[in-house]
């Protein structure tokens, strides 16, 4: 396996520095999750490089969140290589925001969490016009949707074929409920879009915390990889959300076990090479 391992989906939480209104509805995650805690375990797992994924902070804190992570990246030996910034394409000020963020090489991409807002947000004319602005920038857009919203993600990918999209968490399947359908067909359909890659992240968090086994998450991971192919898959921990059901070490060990039959080159693509290409690391 490659000496590099890139985690493309780390969340850090600093409640004294930034505002996270959604944490009040998630008691298990309603505490600080600092870089030092993550890095100690990540290094033991062989993680070499990390992208920070926005944590749906208050809109007024979006730029400050990037600044906080950039400061942490300057620590000696830091694993942090960039951020996927939050954004609001539905807002009038997005074009100006995009230009400011493009001037900062630490910003590697954008995400607007869509499963927490009405579908009308991503279907709005301004949202879609602004999303097209990412074409030619080299900055990917992460799609964070539920299985029933994958058709909305497909519509965005079709609308902006010049934009690189990343489908987070294998499309967030209901692993605990073993609901492979209609998720399987929808994953196969969105995988037909060449401008979409799938992120094998977060899947373990959807499993039953007390009873999950490797065979519970295997069919979801294997179907996502089979649908997209080894050139369009990336890995992300989704720490600390993964800790709802598994430690970083356990989740990574499970994924490595699931992909044990792949070639060394295929595993290198999943854990590092594709991420370098997608986010230009």
Secondary structure, 3 states (H helix, E strand, C coil): CCCCCEEEEECCECCCCCCCHHHHHCHHHCCCECHHHHHHHHHHHCCCEEEEECCCCCHHHHHHHHHHHHHHHCCCCCCEEEEEEECCCCCCCHHHHHHHHHCCCCEEEEEEECCCCCHHHHHCHHHHHHHHCCCCCCCEEEEECCHHHHHHHHHHHHHCCCCCEEEHHHHCCECCCCECCCHHHHHHHHCCCCCEEEEECCHHHHCCCCCCCHHHHHHHHHHHHHHHCHHHEEECCCECHHHHCCCHHHHHHHHHHHCCCCCHHHHHHHHHHHHHHHHCC
